[in-house]
């Protein structure tokens, strides 16, 4: 990441600037994506932009950005204590019918299992 971008993103207080940079430079910033995500995670206290970035990258290229999406989802789970963003995140990543396939998704993906348990604490999965 060049010094000018570091300086600009050092002013990011909640993750929005970093999210906007990713959205406006997708495909051009792939070589620094991990650094951008680390910056977003460090400043996004609520998980709002972390969750949005995970959904955005999944829509753009879920396979190409799989490691970054996984990192963002894990951070969103940790940050979204009020469960404001997790419902949209789980549906955006695993589909609106995620509850119908909860058992298989839970067995295959730890992030899914963690979100599902947060949203449905009395569930048996």
HELIX and SHEET records of a PDB file:
HELIX    1   1 UNK A    3  UNK A    9  1                                   7    
HELIX    2   2 UNK A   16  UNK A   24  1                                   9    
HELIX    3   3 UNK A   30  UNK A   32  5                                   3    
HELIX    4   4 UNK A   33  UNK A   43  1                                  11    
HELIX    5   5 UNK A   48  UNK A   61  1                                  14    
HELIX    6   6 UNK A   66  UNK A   79  1                                  14    
HELIX    7   7 UNK A   86  UNK A   94  1                                   9    
HELIX    8   8 UNK A   98  UNK A  101  5                                   4    
HELIX    9   9 UNK A  102  UNK A  108  1                                   7    
HELIX   10  10 UNK A  110  UNK A  119  1                                  10    
END                                                                             
